[in-house]
């Protein structure tokens, strides 16, 4: 586990090893990824009072998003003649390690929290794109395009996972979110009937 933490710190300093160095024992990235999902649930108070349900939702979404992203980027980088000689899963997990501290920005006052969120998101993007670009020897621009192309898939996955979590009783969606999802045809539950 110490090696994994050291790799997170190295990636934050934009130091990237060959991809083979990020092929960890399975439980190490699994533990870090689960921790990231659980910590992220602290920023989901608008999804109701079921704390265990919110944690379950965020852990599930974090896992699905990471697995899908690693697979998507593997295909994308290979199309760009990248040298991807193994799974990107471990690298994607450690490159996303900054997510563990993101919920701490909620302790800051309003504008400072928003600025800190933006800065952490940008730093996380730089770390991720740099790591993927260097291990695959694909240009930063092509790697960044792949990350941007994944964004709509990520949003669709979020909406689908939210709908599942709502159906399972894990979360309660705010009315405006339910209305938006129903307009897009994603929400599984019908809208409540209007009162007369």
Buried (B, 14 or more C-beta within 10 A) or exposed (E): EEEBEEBBEBBBEEEBBEBEBBBBEEEBBBBBBBBBBBBBBBBBEEBBEBEEBBBBBBBBBBBBBBEBBBBBBBEBBEEBEBEBEBBBBBBBBBBBBBBBEBBBBEEEEEEEBEEBBEEBEEEBBBBBBBBBBBBBEBEEEBBBBBBEEBEEEBEEBBBBBBBBBBEEEBBBBEEEBBEBBBEEEBBEEEEEEEEE
